[in-house]
Amino acid sequence: MLFEFIATIAAAFGMAGLALVITHLSKLAGKRAPKWLIPLFAAIGIFGFQIHQEYNWYDQQVSKLPAGVNVVKTAESTEWFRPWSYAKPQILRFIAADTGNASVQVDNPNVYLVNLYLFERRRSVQKIAQVVDCNTPARADYVLPEKGSKLTIDEHVKKTTAWRELTTDDPLFISLCSNKV
């Protein structure tokens, strides 16, 4: 975030410098440029860079994902204070699943433990463990068992959490269970 702030300031100074060149050229031509030209160009630099970053953030994050981690859901957003987002909605949040490293429960080969990563613009990534049952289909939050517990993943989930229905057209179900059921 610090680097983005520095880049925003650099964009403002770059555009203000361009306006300064225009101001000097207009003096050489015998006309005066308006005094508000330099602050206007600086504001255009700031807004232009920020809008560019907001629309490219998703692609930048997805390109950094390791092999086996797939995007399973995106959330597009339109905001009143970002009027340009009505023309093209922005992706400010998405969920990625580490399906490449999903572990199979020994007792039940159709139950998988998978890590979900929640990405949100200007926030830290959150990791949530989920158990997905490909037969039911259902999912449940997975909370690590206490130390010394000998429960299997399936037994632990049945005792500690509630299963939530998962539709067969859900991207998490498709990416995890489509080839395995």
PECORKA-V598421 format. One record per run of one state. SS is the DSSP state (H for helix, E for strand, C for the rest). FROM is the first residue (numbers start at 1). LEN is the number of residues. Records with the same first field share a line. If there is no record, write none. Layout:
SS=FROM-LEN / FROM-LEN
This chain:
C=1-1 / 29-8 / 65-4 / 78-1 / 80-2 / 83-1 / 88-2 / 102-1 / 105-6 / 121-5 / 134-4 / 142-11 / 161-3 / 166-5 / 178-4
H=2-27 / 37-28 / 84-4 / 99-3 / 153-8 / 171-7
E=69-9 / 79-1 / 82-1 / 90-9 / 103-2 / 111-10 / 126-8 / 138-4 / 164-2
